[in-house]
Amino acid sequence: MPGRVLPTFTSAQVQSHKTAKSCYITLGPKVYDVTDFIEGHPGGGDLILEYAGQDVTDILKDEISHEHTDSAYEILDEYHIGFVSDVSTLGKTTTTTIIETVTETESGPVYATTGMSREEDLSIDTDYSQDYKTHKFLDLNKPLLKQLWFSNFSKEFYLEQIHRPRHYRGGESAPLFGNFLEPLSKTAWYIVPIIWLPLVCYGMTVGVAGLGSTVAGSYFVGGACLWTLIEYLMHRFLFHIDNWLPDNRVGLTLHFLLHGIHHYLPMDKYRLVMPPTLFVVLAAPFWKLAHAVFFYNWYAALSVFCGGVFGYICYDLTHYFLHHRNLPSYYKDLKKYHLAHHFADYENGFGVTSRFWDQVFGTELVSPVPKGAKAQ
């Protein structure tokens, strides 16, 4: 169901709803609450209760019992409430291991981890009240940071929710602080080149003076190439530190500010590029590293670092334009690739300026369905 964020359920949760007061069934990866349909079922409510908490794919196709028509499936869709996160344990025999729970609609595959099927869904306004009522996560009507800090969310619940994208009305920015600090939480894309390009140019002027244009230029290009690997590694192992994230409010809040808010609100144009203060914090260790590796020549270390910063500028601008601009053909393909990281499979596709390192390290997103397909 494109544009609507639906929850996921474990098989144990589905199986616990097996009474006339609360009756769930599954059809593949979809979960249905058929409690209100028990009395109206043409074959009698007892037949539904017999399969309560179970997968009904086989019985719906059973000609001996009663093969159901397309109309029956359409009626069932009215009771669709979510997706099951571990389909293979629900008793349905499959020949394919389901890695990513995917089901098909007219618009394409719907991904259980995000509730979305296509990049256009990322720009559909979220119903704030309904979203909060359904998920009990963050209320988009109120400042987000305070809610997260004073919550008792588990890491598992937090990670599930921030990877289910929402969209603030009209593409505006959701309130983070809700006070005078709010403007400090926003960074326009053009701030990145305005601040860092002059410093890169000055640094290279110094580098050329110490090494000559050819040598300094070679180190600069090397630094820019090294950035592409740094981009991949930081995105995969720092921004998506999910498995090693501390299960406490400090860890969750820091993760939210670092990258979680971008997956939660991926089309927020003012919380997309890196704020200058955060860049300084993250870049400082690389300044030290450059001088440790190229200890033999200070100008070489400077030129490599400048190349890396230039690569970062290209990365941040590319990232912004992939989300918010129509682009030439190469970048259109890159745009589809990156946005799939948001609406389909956040555990793969870490390259932003290219997919090269994804191909090297085996994390490339595969079209049209990432990480496996619907079981056959």
PyMOL commands that set and color helices and strands:
alter all, ss='L'
color gray80, all
select helices_A, chain A and resi 11-15+35-37+45-50+57-61+70-77+87-89+119-123+128-135+144-149+155-162+169-171+182-185+191-211+213-239+242-244+249-264+276-293+298-324+329-343+356-361
alter helices_A, ss='H'
color red, helices_A
select strands_A, chain A and resi 8-9+18-19+22-27+30-33+80-84+102-105+108-111
alter strands_A, ss='S'
color yellow, strands_A
deselect
rebuild
show_as cartoon
